[in-house]
Each structure stands twice: as structure tokens, then as C-alpha cells.
Amino acid sequence: MGETRAERMRIPLAADVIRATAEKHGVCVRPFTMEVGDTATGELRYVPVPCGSTVESVCLPCARKAKALRQAQCREGWHLTEEPTLTPAPPSDDHTELLTYRADLVAAYREVVEHDQAEAEELREEVAGVDVELRQLGMRGRLPALDVPAKRAVKRSTRRRQDAPNLPRRKVAKTTVGREFAGKFRPSMFVTLTCDTYGPVRGDGSPVDLRYDPAKLRAWVDAEAA
């Protein structure tokens, strides 16, 4: 005999199984897809990006990561009173020598890539090793690609209408320390609290809308009146 409808309804849904598995391994349960274009080769690829929600009922893994990040920031001095030093250190001799060597390898690679694939592969591996050494020395940023891009990357125009007035601009200062209030308080030190007069809330802090449940609304009004 086949399964009854009641037995089938008790079987877990695929969406619930996927969500439980993602939460078990700490993976975002509702990622969105972002299109990423390589400016060197013009290649387009799609990368899943976590939703970054801070509400556990929406995405438990992302909310826990956000909470852990805030705790670490508070422990390590999130409330700075002085601007940190962000000036990059000057390149060392090792940096310049390795980058010169890399440039020679790239030139040699582009000369032989069309007619000698074996040598080209050896040069590619050597360039990859040089890139690893540069990263280990402490270098950030993107290095030029080995292969010349086949087509230029698509650039979308952001030109505004010429007959539209200029938008007002506010001067932006290059600072990381937040603005002070009352001489000693910063926004990162504030805590949001929900007063008891706000009404009933769920465990995650979201409000409960009682307009669609008259019985619950009457019970809450009676409790408040008592």
C-alpha cells in the first residue's frame, strides 16, 4: 500500500532540510547572487553573497556572525578616541625586485604562449609562485593579468542629464572615529531598548501585530489595564 496523505505531510520539506543543513554548517540560508566582471579578461561570473541579516529568525548563521563580530569589535577597542594610522608603508627592495622579475616572466610568457604551450605553462607556474611571495611579503591590490584581455570590460554610463541642476554635496572628512555627543558619547556606544508601553514583541524584538487577532488584542488590553 502507498503512503497516506497524512504520512506524506509529516515528511520534511526540501526547503526545511536545506535550511537546517545550512544552519548546521554556518552557511547563509538566503544568499543572493552577484554578477562579478573581471576587468582584465572581461569574463563574467556569478558569486553567491551572504545576506548579512542581523535577525536570527531571518538567517541564523549571518545573525550569529554579526553578533560575534560586534563582540570582537567591542573587546578590541571599537570606541577609538584617536584616528588610526592608515598610511601605507613604502615598498621595500624585495618588493621591487620580485615585481621586476615578474614583469620579465610576463613578457616571456606572452612571447611563447602562441607556439609553445609547455614553456608557457612553466612560466605561468613561476609567475604564480612569485605572486605568492609578494603576498607573503605584505602587498595588497590586484596584479596585472598574464593574458591580454580578449575584449574590454563593459562600462555602464553614469552620466547625468545636462539640464538637471547639480545635487547638493556635503563635505566628507576622511575619518573613522565617530561623532561625539555631549562631549563623550558616540553612536557605537548607544543601545536600543524597547519600552513596555510599545506593545507586545517577539523573542527577536520584532513587534506583534494584533490587528488581525481580536482575541489576543483584547487579552493584551485587559492585561495592561490590570
Secondary structure, DSSP 4 states (H G I P E B T S, - for coil): -PPPHHHHHTSPPHHHHHHHHHHHTT--SS-EEEEEE-TTT--EEEEEE------TTT-HHHHHHHHHHHHHHHHTT-S-SS----PPPPPPHHHHHHHHHHHHHHHHHHHHTTT-HHHHHHHHHHHHHHHHHHHHH---SPPPPSSPPSSPPP----PPPTTSPPPP--------SPPPBTTTB-GGG------GGG--B-TTSPBP--TT-HHHHHHHHHHHH-
